[in-house]
Amino acid sequence: AQLTDRLVSKLNWYGFDVVKVDPAFTSKMCSKCFCIHDDNRNFKIFKCQSCGEEMDADYNASINIKNRAFDEELNSIVEK
Protein backbone atom coordinates (compact mmCIF):
# COMPACT_ATOMS: atom_id res chain seq x y z
CA ALA A 1 0.00 0.00 0.00
CA GLN A 2 2.86 2.39 0.80
CA LEU A 3 4.48 1.83 -2.59
CA THR A 4 1.19 2.50 -4.37
CA ASP A 5 0.59 5.64 -2.32
CA ARG A 6 4.07 6.98 -3.10
CA LEU A 7 3.73 6.17 -6.78
CA VAL A 8 0.32 7.88 -7.02
CA SER A 9 1.69 10.89 -5.12
CA LYS A 10 4.67 11.24 -7.47
CA LEU A 11 2.53 10.81 -10.59
CA ASN A 12 0.07 13.43 -9.36
CA TRP A 13 2.96 15.77 -8.52
CA TYR A 14 4.14 15.56 -12.13
CA GLY A 15 0.62 16.12 -13.49
CA PHE A 16 -0.41 12.57 -14.34
CA ASP A 17 -3.83 11.21 -13.45
CA VAL A 18 -4.06 7.75 -11.92
CA VAL A 19 -6.98 5.45 -12.70
CA LYS A 20 -7.43 2.34 -10.59
CA VAL A 21 -8.65 -0.65 -12.59
CA ASP A 22 -10.11 -3.94 -11.38
CA PRO A 23 -7.75 -6.55 -12.87
CA ALA A 24 -10.33 -9.36 -12.78
CA PHE A 25 -10.22 -11.53 -15.91
CA THR A 26 -7.74 -9.25 -17.74
CA SER A 27 -5.45 -12.21 -18.37
CA LYS A 28 -8.28 -14.45 -19.63
CA MET A 29 -10.11 -11.90 -21.83
CA CYS A 30 -9.26 -11.40 -25.48
CA SER A 31 -8.44 -7.76 -26.18
CA LYS A 32 -9.80 -8.13 -29.74
CA CYS A 33 -13.15 -9.93 -29.35
CA PHE A 34 -13.60 -9.74 -25.53
CA CYS A 35 -14.09 -13.51 -25.18
CA ILE A 36 -13.34 -14.69 -21.64
CA HIS A 37 -12.18 -18.30 -21.38
CA ASP A 38 -9.95 -20.16 -18.92
CA ASP A 39 -8.01 -21.78 -21.77
CA ASN A 40 -7.16 -18.45 -23.48
CA ARG A 41 -3.97 -18.08 -21.43
CA ASN A 42 -1.24 -20.71 -21.42
CA PHE A 43 1.63 -19.34 -19.32
CA LYS A 44 3.19 -16.53 -21.44
CA ILE A 45 1.11 -17.14 -24.56
CA PHE A 46 -2.41 -15.85 -25.05
CA LYS A 47 -4.48 -17.55 -27.75
CA CYS A 48 -8.18 -16.73 -27.95
CA GLN A 49 -10.41 -19.79 -28.13
CA SER A 50 -13.00 -17.77 -30.05
CA CYS A 51 -11.22 -15.61 -32.66
CA GLY A 52 -7.76 -17.22 -32.66
CA GLU A 53 -5.86 -14.00 -31.82
CA GLU A 54 -2.41 -14.88 -30.45
CA MET A 55 0.04 -12.65 -28.56
CA ASP A 56 2.11 -12.33 -25.42
CA ALA A 57 -0.23 -12.90 -22.46
CA ASP A 58 1.04 -9.92 -20.43
CA TYR A 59 0.68 -7.62 -23.44
CA ASN A 60 -2.91 -8.76 -23.95
CA ALA A 61 -3.70 -8.16 -20.26
CA SER A 62 -2.14 -4.69 -20.40
CA ILE A 63 -4.37 -3.76 -23.36
CA ASN A 64 -7.40 -4.94 -21.37
CA ILE A 65 -6.35 -2.84 -18.37
CA LYS A 66 -5.85 0.23 -20.59
CA ASN A 67 -9.26 -0.31 -22.19
CA ARG A 68 -10.96 -0.59 -18.81
CA ALA A 69 -9.32 2.60 -17.61
CA PHE A 70 -10.89 4.65 -20.41
CA ASP A 71 -14.15 2.82 -21.24
CA GLU A 72 -17.05 3.45 -18.86
CA GLU A 73 -19.32 0.89 -20.53
CA LEU A 74 -16.67 -1.85 -20.24
CA ASN A 75 -16.11 -0.89 -16.59
CA SER A 76 -19.81 -1.25 -15.81
CA ILE A 77 -19.91 -4.69 -17.46
CA VAL A 78 -16.87 -5.85 -15.45
CA GLU A 79 -18.38 -4.60 -12.20
CA LYS A 80 -21.51 -6.72 -12.78
Contacts in CASP RR format, 6 or more apart in sequence:
PFRMAT RR
TARGET T0000
AUTHOR 0000-0000-0000
METHOD contacts of the structure
MODEL  1
AQLTDRLVSKLNWYGFDVVKVDPAFTSKMCSKCFCIHDDNRNFKIFKCQS
CGEEMDADYNASINIKNRAFDEELNSIVEK
7 18 0 8 1.000
8 18 0 8 1.000
11 17 0 8 1.000
11 18 0 8 1.000
12 18 0 8 1.000
19 69 0 8 1.000
19 70 0 8 1.000
21 65 0 8 1.000
21 68 0 8 1.000
21 69 0 8 1.000
22 68 0 8 1.000
22 75 0 8 1.000
22 78 0 8 1.000
22 79 0 8 1.000
23 61 0 8 1.000
23 65 0 8 1.000
24 78 0 8 1.000
25 36 0 8 1.000
25 64 0 8 1.000
25 78 0 8 1.000
26 61 0 8 1.000
26 64 0 8 1.000
26 65 0 8 1.000
26 68 0 8 1.000
27 41 0 8 1.000
27 46 0 8 1.000
27 57 0 8 1.000
27 60 0 8 1.000
27 61 0 8 1.000
27 64 0 8 1.000
28 36 0 8 1.000
28 37 0 8 1.000
28 38 0 8 1.000
28 40 0 8 1.000
28 41 0 8 1.000
29 35 0 8 1.000
29 36 0 8 1.000
29 40 0 8 1.000
29 64 0 8 1.000
30 36 0 8 1.000
30 40 0 8 1.000
30 46 0 8 1.000
30 48 0 8 1.000
30 50 0 8 1.000
30 51 0 8 1.000
30 53 0 8 1.000
30 60 0 8 1.000
31 53 0 8 1.000
31 60 0 8 1.000
31 63 0 8 1.000
31 64 0 8 1.000
31 67 0 8 1.000
32 48 0 8 1.000
32 51 0 8 1.000
32 53 0 8 1.000
33 48 0 8 1.000
33 50 0 8 1.000
33 51 0 8 1.000
33 53 0 8 1.000
35 48 0 8 1.000
35 49 0 8 1.000
35 50 0 8 1.000
35 51 0 8 1.000
37 48 0 8 1.000
37 49 0 8 1.000
37 50 0 8 1.000
39 49 0 8 1.000
40 46 0 8 1.000
40 47 0 8 1.000
40 48 0 8 1.000
40 49 0 8 1.000
41 57 0 8 1.000
42 57 0 8 1.000
43 57 0 8 1.000
44 56 0 8 1.000
44 57 0 8 1.000
44 58 0 8 1.000
45 54 0 8 1.000
45 56 0 8 1.000
45 57 0 8 1.000
46 53 0 8 1.000
46 54 0 8 1.000
46 55 0 8 1.000
46 56 0 8 1.000
46 57 0 8 1.000
46 59 0 8 1.000
46 60 0 8 1.000
46 61 0 8 1.000
47 53 0 8 1.000
47 54 0 8 1.000
48 54 0 8 1.000
67 74 0 8 1.000
68 74 0 8 1.000
68 75 0 8 1.000
68 78 0 8 1.000
END
